[in-house]
């Protein structure tokens, strides 16, 4: 007679729940089927493992000795089964490209929401939106998150993740902290901490200010990502401009103020490469869930 893993599961469930009926319900069995498994295990062990009474089930000395080993055996077999399922469905890592602000704020949340599922490898490359878009088109990325102008339609590649607006990011002690909003004329005349000229946020800012008949003052500092912008704002005590998605006022210790007097809005798109598989779709779904957090 061989010992069955199902017999061990029945034993552990009965020990934990103290009742054949409750254990049977937990394992989606009939009470008679569960009792049969318990008797099979006892026959294999050659000793009584459970003392049955009208009040329920109690472990015998032999049952108490077996219980830790039974738990361990079940856990080990379950771990092996999970690994085998992973081997059977192993896929290449999902290659994701994302613009800096999204990569710093939204992507980590999206991946954390996937943590409860089977481990999913993701390779992330951070790049400006124009490069992200090209990577998806070229097949160098399975999934991309890129900014685009409001009037630009990328529906042939993906879906709108969220609408975004550019905001003034203000350090402690700066006069703009006391204002409910920052006028575009004052913003344009101020030397700011900004992203690099190749970034979509910079082009959106320059275009929006140009539509008001103004020119943007020469930046005090230009840097390549949102984290560096925020660090420079704190270090210099000078405001900057970023995507609203790139700033967590409490975490970053910076204030956010809307900019009035210019159209400084855009959209983030989730772009999916043609032929991308279901794992890519899972990560994309995680991004949409993350923006709702």
N, C-alpha and C positions, 0 to 999 in steps of 0.2 A: 504494500500500500504506500502511495506517495503522498507527501504533504503538499497541499495546495495553498497558493498565496491567498486565494479567496477564503479558505478556511481561517487563515491568520487574520484577515480583515474582519471576518465575522466575530472572531474571538476578541479582538481589540474593541470593536464597536459594542459588543455585549458588556465588556469590562467597563468601558467608559460610560455607558448609558444605564447599566444596571437592570436591563430588561430586554428579554428576547423581542418583545413587540416593538419597543423603541429602536432597537438595533436593526430589526428587519425593515422598519420604515426608513431609517437613515440610509440603508444600503439598497433600498427599493426591491426588497425581497418579501416573500410571504414568511410569516413566523415559522411555518413548518420547514421551509427551505433553509432558513437560518439555523434552526435547531439541527438539521441534518449536517450542516457544515461544522457546527460545534462538536457533534458526536464523532464526525470523521476525524477531527483534530485530536480529540481525546483518545480515539482508538489508535491513532498513529503514535501518540505520546505514551500510551499504555498507563495513563493515570488520569484521574478526574481533575479537571482544571477549573470547573465552575460548580459551585454549590447552588442548586436551584431550590426555590421555595415559593410560596404564594406571595411573599413580599418582593420577590425579584431574584436577582442573581448576585452572588458574592464570589470573589476569587478564593480558591483554595490556596494553600501554601505553594503548591506547584504552579498554579495560575499566576500568583504574584511573582514568582521567580521567572516565569516565561514572558510576562508582559513587556518589560523593557526591551528584550531581544526581539519580540514580535514587532514592536514599534520600529525598531532600528531596521529590521529586515524589510518592512514595508516601505520605509523612507528610501532605503537604498535601491530597491527595485523601481520605485517611482522615479527616482533620479535617473536611473539608467534608461527607463522608458522615455523620459523627457529628452534625454540626450539622443536616443535613437530617432525620435520624431524630428529632432533638429537636424540630424544627419540626413534623414530622408527628404527634408525640405530645405537643405542648405542653399542659400542664394548668395550671390555677390553682394557686398555692401551697397546700400542705396547711396548713390553719389549726389549729394546736395550742394548747391551753390546758393549763397544768400548775400544780400547787401549787408553792410556792417551793423546798422541799427537793428535789423531783424535778427541777424546772427547772434547779437549780444542779448537781446531781450526776449524774443519770441521763440527762437529755435530751442533754447534750453527748456522752456516750459513745455513745448510740444514733445520733446524727447522724454521728459519726466512723466508725461501723461501716458506714454507707451511703455513705461517701466513695468507695469503690472502684466504686460503681455509677454509672449515668448521673446527672448532677446533678439533684437533686430539691429544689425550693424549699420551704422550710418557714417559716411565720410563727408565731412563738411569743409567746403572751401569758401572763404569770405572774399568777395570781390565787389566792385562797383556794379550798379544795375545793368549797364550796357554790356559788361563782360558776362554777367550772369545769364543774360538773355542769349548771348552768342554761344555760351557753353551748352545751353539746352538745345539750341538749334543745331550745333555741331555734334551732338551726342556725347559730349564730354561730361555732361551732368544728366542724371535721370530726372532731377527735380530742381527747380530754381524758384527763388523768391526775389522779385525785382520790382522797382518802382517804375511807374509810367505816368505820363501826363494824363489829365482827366479825359481829354478828348481822344486818347489813343486806345484802340480796341485790340486786345491780345487774346480774344476769345478762341482763336484758332489754336492757341497753345495752352490755355488753362482757364482759371477762374479768378475773379477778384477776391482777394483775401480781405482787404479792408480799405476804406478811404483814410487818407492821412493828411495832416496839415503841418506846415512848418511853424515852429513856435520859437519865441525868444527864450533862451535859457539863461537865468540870471543868478549870479553868485550872491551870497549873503553880504549885506552892507551896500549893495549898489542901489542908486536911486530908483531904478525900475522896479525894485522890490515893492515899492509903495504905490505903484500904478496898477490898475486892473488890467491894462493892456498897453501895448507899445505901438505907437503910430509908425507907419511905414516910412514917413519922411525922416523921423528921428533915427529910426533903425538904419536907413540907407546912409545917413551922414555919420554914423558911428563906426569906428574901426573895431571889428568884431573878431571873435575866434570862429573860424569856419572850416568846413570840409574842403578838400582839394577841388580844383576847377573841373576835374573829370567826373566828379560825383553827380548823381542825378539831383541830389538835394541842392547842391550849389547852382546847377543850371536852372532849377526851378526858382530859386531865390533871385538870381540875376534876371531871369525872364520876367518874373512877377514885378520886380522893382522897375524894370525898363518900361513896362506897360503903364506905369504912373508918370513917365517922363523923367525919371531920376536915374542916377547911376549909383552903384554900390561903392562905398568908400573902400579904399585898399585895406584888405584884412590885416589885423595885427598879427595873427598867426593862422597858418593853413596846415591842417593835419589830415591823415588818411583814414581815420575811422572815428566813430561816435565816442568811444571810450576816451580817445586822446583829446577830443574836443572838450569833453566834460572835465578831464584832468586839467587842461589848460585854463578853462574858465575858473576853476577853483584856485589854481596857482596864481593866475594873473589878476583875479578880481575883476575880470572884464566879461561882458555877456557874449553869447554866441547864438547861433541858430541851428536847430536840429529838428528831426522828425519827432512828432509827439510820441511815437512808439519807442523812441530811443532813450527816453528819460523817465526815470522813476523818481519824482521829487523827494520822497522820504529817504529812499535808499541812496540816491546820488547827492543828497544835501544841496539841492539846487531848486530854484523856483522856476516855474513855467508860466509864461505870459503869452496870450494870443497876440498876433500881429494884425492890426486893422489897417484898412486902406489899400490893400492889394490882394489879388487872388493867388494864394500860396498853398494850393491844395493839389493833391495827386492821389494815385491809387497804387496799392501793392497788389501784385498778381502772383499767384502760385502757378508756375509754368511746368508742364509735364512733357518730357520727351516722348516722341512717337514710339509706341511699342513697349513703354515702361510696364513693369509687372505689378502684381497686387501688393508687393511690399512697398513700392513707391506710393501707391494709393494710400496705404496705411499711414505713412509718414505725412502725406499731404493732409489727410484727415486730422492728424495730430496738430498740424499748424492751424487749421480752422478752429479746432477746439481751444487752442492756446490763446487766440485773440479774444475769446469769450471769458477767459479767466479773470 
